[in-house]
Amino acid sequence: MSDAAPLPQAPRKAKWLPLLVAVCLAAGLGAYWYKSASNAAKQATGGKNRPMPVVVAEAKPQDVEVFLSSLGTVTPLNSVTVKSRVDGQLMQVRFREGQMVKAGELLLVIDPRPFQVQLAQAEGQLRRDAALLENTRLDLKRYADLNAQGAIARQQYDTQLSLVRQYEGTVATDKATADNARLQITYSHITAPISGQVGLRQVDPGNMVHASDTTGLLVVNQITPISVVFTLPEDQLPRVLEKLRAGETLRVDAYDREQAKKLAQGELASLDNQIDTSTGTVKLKASFANAKGELYPNQFVNAKLLLEVLKDAIVVPTAAVQRGQQGTYLYVITPQGTASARPVSVGESGDGSVSVILKGLALGEKVVVDGAERLRDGSPVEIKTPRRATEAANATPRATDAAQHNATGQSNATAQANATLGTATLGAAMSSNATTAKATAHVAAAAHNRPENAMRATAQKSEKPGQTGRAASPRTETETAPARHAGKPDASGKSDMSGKSARPGPNRTLVYSPGAEAPPTKGSAPEAKPESAPQAHP
């Protein structure tokens, strides 16, 4: 039996070298990540100490009008629902809906013919009774002369006198009946009771109307002048009464629903004689000329009652006033360029754009109007114009967020790179160990079969790493061909001994290089394998 060559063993250092390289790379990347994250954190923290851009305003003296505001409803000074006072058919409509009419102007006509007939009857009865009265008066005069002569009895004279008085009553009744008929004719022509604006008609021509109808024919509202009814809390009533008792005329302004446009200006006309116990408010009425028709009946408005005018009050924009747990305060700009939180006492506010400072602020001091939400007591500030302050304020959070985002992105990228590197290193180490073991076993098997095949396999494994997984080249086939046909005659009958290898002696050892090429992977071209060569038995 042939002597078996000893199995080659891979150097121990080759197993730990990839793992050592991976640990070194991971440590280097970790140090780089830590330094980058620290720099980004410093940049983000340093942004907090940067001067904050703010817009300031100066406290100045100003005459402030103190208003008492409330919701109000526009009501017509007079409103009349026109109804029919007679029964009949509606014949004519003499007005246009929404038209401005004057008092006494004809609006509707109801059929007057029935009342005209009644008038004619009353007048005829009146003439008949008037004639009878005249005749009885003549008879009474004759009876008076005869009674004076003693020709007739006194009783006959008294009877004639009573008859005259009866006819006088009848004539008076006939006159009243005739007047009533004329009045009905007058009622059949409906006129405007007041000057104002006509609304939509409720009955169309041709319909029968009755004096007992609950719904009217139309509504006429007097809108010039017009009034506004609003309410005030009962706590404000003493201040209003004090002004009224002093003989002052209080101005009332009417604004639209958004309080953006002033609609009209009037004066306080009267107030109610009692307080509503359910709401704790009192009603007031203001009168407006409304010459241009700015106010409309039942319109909701914001009524502002001018109570007083504060002379030379210290005012600041309302946006500068901040409210917290300790009350109202302002951010005042100090000479050192910082913002100082200062508590103040706020008084009456004028039209809402400015606030009166009663205590805690002096004239000429500058207060923060825009940007106060990002300030703290003692924060450094940079005074900007309104537009520049807005842009700078928007840019500062974006820069801080970008720094934090970059730091987070670098951390995530570094961690991902470390994980990828660790996985790749571990895979490479495992692959290298597996390849070494497989190659060692491969060489041992080849040496057991034929020593020359083991040496040839070792030489092939020592080729360049760039040829890993490639298909066997023609050169490989040429080099391995002699081994396959060693000791066999060629076509000329001669034996080819060029590929014959001497058997290793006792002192010769097969050496496998750790950098030998790994076996071809799955899917690559098949490579010439030493074990595929035919075994030659001695």
C-alpha positions in Angstrom: 0.0 0.0 0.0 1.2 3.6 -0.7 2.1 5.9 2.1 -0.6 8.6 2.7 0.5 12.2 2.9 -0.2 14.1 6.1 -3.3 16.4 6.1 -2.3 20.1 5.8 -3.5 22.4 8.6 -4.5 26.0 8.0 -2.5 28.5 10.1 -4.3 29.6 13.2 -3.7 33.3 12.5 -5.8 33.1 9.3 -9.0 32.4 11.3 -8.7 35.5 13.6 -7.4 37.9 11.0 -10.8 38.9 9.4 -12.5 39.2 12.8 -9.7 41.5 14.1 -10.1 43.7 11.0 -13.8 43.9 11.5 -13.4 44.9 15.2 -10.9 47.6 14.2 -13.3 49.0 11.5 -16.2 49.0 13.9 -14.2 50.9 16.5 -13.1 53.5 13.9 -16.7 54.1 12.6 -18.0 54.3 16.2 -15.5 57.0 17.1 -16.4 58.9 13.9 -20.2 58.6 14.7 -19.6 59.8 18.3 -17.6 62.9 17.1 -20.2 63.8 14.4 -23.1 63.4 16.9 -21.3 65.6 19.5 -20.7 68.3 16.9 -24.3 68.3 15.7 -25.6 68.4 19.3 -23.3 71.3 20.0 -24.6 73.1 17.0 -28.3 72.5 18.0 -27.6 73.6 21.6 -25.7 76.6 20.5 -28.7 77.8 18.5 -30.6 78.3 21.7 -28.2 81.0 22.8 -28.5 82.9 19.6 -30.3 86.3 19.7 -33.9 85.8 18.9 -35.3 88.2 16.2 -38.2 90.2 17.5 -40.3 93.2 16.5 -40.6 96.0 19.1 -42.8 99.0 19.7 -42.4 102.0 21.8 -44.7 103.0 24.6 -46.2 106.4 23.8 -49.0 108.7 25.1 -52.3 108.7 23.3 -55.9 109.7 23.9 -57.8 106.5 24.3 -61.6 106.2 23.8 -63.1 103.8 26.3 -66.0 101.8 24.8 -68.6 99.5 26.2 -69.3 96.9 23.6 -72.3 94.6 23.1 -74.3 92.8 20.5 -77.3 94.7 19.3 -80.3 94.4 16.9 -81.4 97.1 14.5 -85.1 97.9 15.1 -87.3 100.3 13.1 -88.2 103.4 14.9 -91.8 102.7 13.9 -93.2 99.5 12.4 -96.9 99.2 11.2 -98.7 96.1 10.0 -101.3 97.3 7.6 -104.7 95.5 7.8 -108.0 96.0 6.1 -110.7 97.7 8.2 -113.5 96.6 5.8 -114.5 93.4 4.1 -114.3 93.1 0.4 -112.3 92.1 -2.6 -108.8 93.4 -3.1 -108.9 95.2 -6.4 -105.6 97.2 -6.8 -102.1 97.2 -5.4 -100.6 100.7 -5.9 -97.1 100.1 -4.4 -93.9 98.3 -5.4 -92.4 96.0 -2.9 -89.5 97.6 -1.1 -90.6 101.0 -2.1 -90.1 104.1 0.1 -93.5 105.7 0.7 -94.8 108.7 2.5 -97.6 108.9 5.0 -101.0 109.1 3.3 -99.9 107.6 0.0 -102.4 105.2 -1.5 -101.3 101.6 -1.3 -104.3 99.2 -1.8 -107.8 99.6 -3.1 -110.7 97.3 -2.0 -113.9 97.2 -4.0 -115.8 100.3 -2.8 -119.1 99.7 -4.7 -121.0 98.0 -1.9 -120.2 101.0 0.4 -121.2 103.4 -2.4 -124.6 101.8 -2.6 -125.0 102.0 1.2 -124.1 105.7 1.0 -126.7 106.3 -1.7 -129.4 104.6 0.5 -128.4 106.6 3.5 -128.5 109.8 1.6 -132.0 109.0 0.2 -133.4 108.2 3.6 -131.8 111.4 4.9 -133.6 113.5 2.3 -136.9 111.8 3.0 -136.7 112.3 6.7 -135.4 115.9 6.3 -138.6 116.7 4.2 -140.8 115.2 6.9 -139.0 117.2 9.5 -139.6 120.4 7.5 -143.3 119.7 7.2 -143.7 119.0 10.9 -142.0 122.2 11.7 -144.5 124.1 9.6 -147.4 122.4 11.3 -145.9 123.2 14.6 -145.8 126.9 13.7 -149.5 126.9 12.7 -150.4 125.1 15.9 -148.6 127.7 17.9 -150.6 130.5 16.3 -153.9 128.7 16.8 -153.0 127.9 20.4 -152.3 131.5 21.0 -155.8 132.4 19.7 -157.3 129.6 21.8 -158.6 127.9 18.7 -157.1 124.5 19.6 -156.3 122.6 22.7 -152.9 122.8 24.3 -152.5 119.0 23.9 -152.6 119.1 20.1 -149.8 121.7 20.1 -147.6 119.6 22.4 -148.1 116.5 20.2 -147.0 118.4 17.1 -143.9 119.6 19.0 -142.9 116.0 19.9 -143.3 114.9 16.3 -140.9 117.6 15.1 -138.3 116.4 17.6 -138.7 112.8 16.4 -138.0 113.8 12.8 -135.0 115.7 13.9 -133.6 112.5 15.5 -134.4 110.6 12.4 -132.6 113.0 10.2 -129.6 112.9 12.5 -129.6 109.1 12.2 -129.8 109.3 8.5 -126.8 111.6 8.4 -124.7 109.3 10.5 -125.6 106.4 8.3 -124.5 108.4 5.3 -121.3 109.3 7.0 -120.6 105.7 7.9 -121.0 104.7 4.2 -118.6 107.4 3.3 -116.2 106.2 5.9 -116.4 102.6 4.5 -115.5 104.0 1.1 -112.6 105.7 2.6 -111.4 102.5 4.4 -111.6 100.7 1.1 -108.7 102.9 -0.1 -105.8 101.9 2.1 -103.1 104.5 2.5 -99.6 104.5 4.2 -100.0 105.2 7.9 -96.3 106.3 8.3 -93.4 107.2 6.1 -91.1 104.4 5.5 -90.2 101.3 3.5 -92.9 99.0 2.3 -92.2 95.3 2.7 -93.5 92.3 0.7 -97.3 92.1 0.2 -99.0 89.3 1.9 -102.2 89.2 -0.2 -102.5 89.3 -4.0 -105.2 91.2 -5.9 -108.5 89.4 -6.3 -108.5 87.8 -2.9 -111.2 88.5 -0.3 -110.0 90.4 2.7 -111.7 90.7 6.0 -111.3 93.1 8.9 -111.0 90.1 11.2 -108.0 88.6 9.4 -105.0 88.0 11.8 -102.4 88.5 9.1 -101.9 91.9 7.6 -101.7 93.0 4.0 -98.2 94.5 4.3 -95.7 96.0 6.7 -94.3 99.5 6.7 -91.1 100.2 8.6 -89.7 103.6 9.4 -86.0 103.3 8.8 -85.0 107.0 8.8 -84.2 107.5 11.6 -83.7 104.0 13.0 -82.8 102.5 16.4 -80.5 99.8 17.8 -81.4 97.9 20.9 -78.4 96.4 22.8 -77.7 95.2 26.3 -75.1 95.9 28.9 -74.2 94.1 32.2 -75.8 95.6 35.3 -72.3 96.3 36.7 -71.9 98.9 33.9 -75.2 100.6 34.6 -74.0 103.0 37.3 -71.3 104.5 35.0 -73.8 105.0 32.2 -76.4 106.6 34.6 -73.8 108.9 35.9 -73.1 110.3 32.5 -76.7 110.6 31.6 -77.6 112.4 34.8 -74.8 114.8 34.2 -76.5 115.8 30.9 -73.9 114.3 28.6 -74.8 112.9 25.2 -73.2 109.5 24.8 -72.1 108.4 21.4 -72.9 105.0 20.1 -71.1 103.4 17.1 -72.5 100.5 15.1 -70.1 98.0 13.6 -70.6 95.0 11.4 -70.5 91.5 12.6 -66.7 91.2 12.2 -66.2 94.6 13.8 -64.2 95.5 10.8 -66.4 98.3 9.3 -68.1 101.1 11.1 -71.6 101.3 9.7 -73.2 104.3 11.4 -72.8 106.7 14.3 -75.6 107.7 16.6 -76.4 108.6 20.2 -77.9 106.9 23.2 -81.7 107.6 23.2 -83.0 105.8 26.3 -82.7 102.8 28.5 -85.1 100.3 30.0 -86.7 100.9 33.4 -85.7 97.4 34.8 -83.0 94.8 34.7 -83.6 91.4 33.2 -83.2 89.0 36.1 -82.6 86.0 33.8 -79.5 87.5 32.2 -78.5 90.3 34.6 -78.5 92.9 31.8 -80.3 96.1 31.0 -81.6 97.1 27.5 -80.5 100.4 25.9 -81.7 102.0 22.7 -79.6 104.2 20.5 -80.9 106.3 17.6 -79.2 106.7 14.2 -80.1 109.0 11.4 -79.5 106.3 8.8 -79.7 108.7 6.0 -77.8 106.4 3.6 -79.6 103.2 4.8 -76.5 101.6 6.3 -78.6 99.9 9.0 -81.5 97.5 8.2 -84.2 96.2 10.4 -83.4 93.1 12.4 -79.7 93.4 11.5 -77.2 92.1 14.0 -74.5 94.7 14.8 -71.8 95.4 17.4 -72.8 98.4 19.4 -70.0 100.4 21.1 -71.0 103.0 23.6 -68.3 105.7 24.1 -68.1 106.1 27.9 -65.1 108.3 28.3 -61.8 109.5 26.8 -58.5 108.9 28.6 -56.2 111.8 28.0 -52.4 111.1 27.4 -52.6 107.5 28.5 -49.6 105.2 28.1 -50.5 102.7 25.4 -48.8 99.7 23.7 -50.0 97.4 21.0 -52.4 94.8 22.3 -50.2 92.0 20.9 -47.4 93.0 23.3 -49.5 92.1 26.4 -48.8 88.6 27.6 -50.8 86.6 30.1 -49.5 83.9 32.4 -50.1 82.3 35.8 -48.8 85.4 37.5 -51.0 87.8 35.5 -50.3 90.2 32.7 -46.7 91.1 31.7 -44.6 92.5 29.0 -41.2 91.8 27.5 -39.2 95.0 27.8 -36.0 95.5 25.9 -33.1 96.4 28.2 -30.0 98.5 27.3 -28.0 95.2 27.3 -30.1 93.9 24.3 -32.0 91.3 26.3 -35.7 90.8 27.0 -36.9 91.4 30.5 -40.3 90.1 31.6 -42.1 92.8 33.6 -45.5 92.5 35.2 -47.9 95.4 34.4 -51.4 96.5 35.2 -53.6 96.8 32.1 -56.5 99.2 32.1 -59.2 99.9 29.6 -58.5 98.9 26.0 -59.5 101.3 23.3 -60.6 99.9 19.9 -58.8 96.6 20.5 -55.5 97.6 18.7 -53.9 99.2 21.8 -54.0 98.6 25.5 -53.6 101.1 28.3 -50.9 100.4 30.8 -51.7 101.8 34.2 -48.7 100.7 36.1 -45.3 99.0 35.4 -44.2 100.8 32.2 -42.7 104.2 31.4 -43.0 106.3 28.3 -40.4 105.6 25.6 -39.6 102.0 26.7 -39.6 99.4 24.0 -41.7 96.3 24.3 -41.7 93.1 22.2 -44.7 92.9 19.9 -43.8 89.9 17.7 -41.7 86.9 18.8 -42.5 86.9 22.5 -43.6 83.3 22.4 -40.0 82.2 21.9 -38.5 84.4 24.7 -37.6 83.8 28.3 -36.6 86.3 30.9 -33.1 87.5 30.0 -33.1 86.1 26.5 -30.8 88.0 24.0 -32.8 89.6 21.2 -32.2 91.2 17.9 -34.6 93.9 16.8 -35.9 93.4 13.3 -38.4 94.9 11.0 -41.7 93.0 10.9 -40.9 91.2 7.6 -37.3 90.4 8.5 -38.3 89.2 12.0 -40.8 86.8 10.5 -38.2 85.3 8.1 -35.5 85.0 10.7 -37.9 83.5 13.2 -38.9 80.9 10.7 -35.3 80.2 9.7 -34.0 79.7 13.3 -36.2 76.6 14.0 -35.4 75.2 10.6 -31.6 75.5 11.2 -31.9 73.8 14.6 -34.1 71.1 13.2 -31.7 70.6 10.3 -28.8 70.2 12.7 -30.6 67.7 14.8 -31.8 65.9 11.7 -28.2 65.7 10.3 -27.0 64.4 13.7 -29.7 61.8 13.8 -29.1 60.9 10.1 -25.4 60.5 10.7 -26.1 58.3 13.8 -28.5 56.1 11.9 -26.2 55.9 8.9 -23.2 55.0 11.1 -25.2 52.4 13.0 -26.5 50.9 9.7 -22.9 50.9 8.3 -21.6 49.2 11.5 -24.3 46.6 11.3 -23.6 46.0 7.6 -19.9 45.8 8.2 -20.3 43.4 11.1 -22.6 41.2 9.1 -20.2 41.2 6.1 -17.2 40.6 8.3 -18.8 37.8 10.1 -19.9 36.3 6.8 -16.5 36.7 5.3 -14.8 35.1 8.3 -17.3 32.2 8.2 -16.9 31.9 4.5 -13.1 32.0 4.8 -13.0 29.3 7.5 -15.4 27.2 5.6 -13.4 27.6 2.4 -10.2 26.8 4.2 -11.6 23.6 5.8 -13.2 22.5 2.5 -10.0 23.2 0.6 -7.9 21.3 3.2 -10.2 18.3 3.0 -10.2 18.5 -0.8 -6.4 18.5 -0.9 -6.2 15.6 1.6 -8.6 13.5 -0.5 -6.6 14.2 -3.7 -3.4 13.4 -2.0 -4.8 10.1 -0.8 -5.8 9.2 -4.4 -2.8 10.6 -6.3 0.0 12.8 -5.0 0.5 14.6 -8.2 -3.2 15.6 -8.4 -2.9 17.1 -4.9 0.1 19.2 -5.9 -1.6 20.3 -9.0 -4.7 21.3 -7.0 -2.6 23.3 -4.6 -1.0 25.1 -7.5 -4.4 26.0 -9.0 -5.7 27.2 -5.6 -2.7 29.7 -5.4 -3.9 31.6 -8.4 -5.1 35.2 -8.3 -8.3 35.9 -6.3 -9.8 37.7 -9.3 -10.3 34.3 -10.9 -12.7 33.0 -8.2 -15.8 31.5 -9.6 -14.7 31.8 -13.2 -15.1 29.0 -15.8 -12.0 26.9 -16.5 -9.9 28.4 -19.2 -8.4 26.4 -22.1 -5.1 26.6 -20.3 -6.5 24.8 -17.3 -7.8 22.1 -19.6 -4.4 21.8 -21.2 -2.6 21.5 -17.9 -4.9 18.9 -16.6 -5.0 16.9 -19.8 -1.6 15.1 -19.2 -2.8 14.1 -15.8 -5.8 12.4 -17.3 -3.8 10.6 -19.9 -0.6 9.9 -18.0 0.9 6.6 -18.9 -1.4 6.0 -21.8 -0.2 5.7 -25.5 -1.2 8.4 -27.9 -2.4 8.0 -31.4 1.2 7.1 -32.6 1.4 4.3 -30.1 3.9 6.1 -27.9 3.3 6.5 -24.3 3.0 10.3 -23.1 5.2 10.6 -20.0 5.3 14.4 -19.9 2.4 14.6 -17.5 3.8 11.8 -15.2 4.5 13.1 -11.7 7.0 11.5 -9.3 5.5 10.2 -6.2 6.5 12.2 -3.1 9.2 10.8 -1.0 9.2 10.4 2.7 10.6 13.9 3.3 8.2 15.8 0.9 5.1 17.5 2.3 2.2 18.9 0.5 1.5 22.6 1.5 -1.8 24.3 1.0 -1.8 28.1 0.9 -4.4 30.0 3.0 -5.0 32.4 0.1 -5.9 29.6 -2.3 -8.9 30.2 -4.5 -12.2 28.9 -3.1 -14.1 26.3 -5.0 -16.5 27.6 -7.7 -19.9 28.9 -6.5 -23.2 27.6 -7.6 -24.1 28.8 -11.1 -20.5 29.3 -12.3 -18.9 27.3 -15.1 -17.6 24.0 -13.9 -13.9 23.9 -13.1 -11.5 21.0 -13.6 -11.5 19.1 -10.3 -8.6 16.8 -9.4 -10.9 14.1 -8.1 -12.4 13.7 -11.6 -9.1 12.4 -13.0 -8.9 8.6 -13.3 -7.1 7.0 -10.5 -4.0 5.0 -11.5 -3.2 2.0 -9.5 0.5 0.9 -9.2 
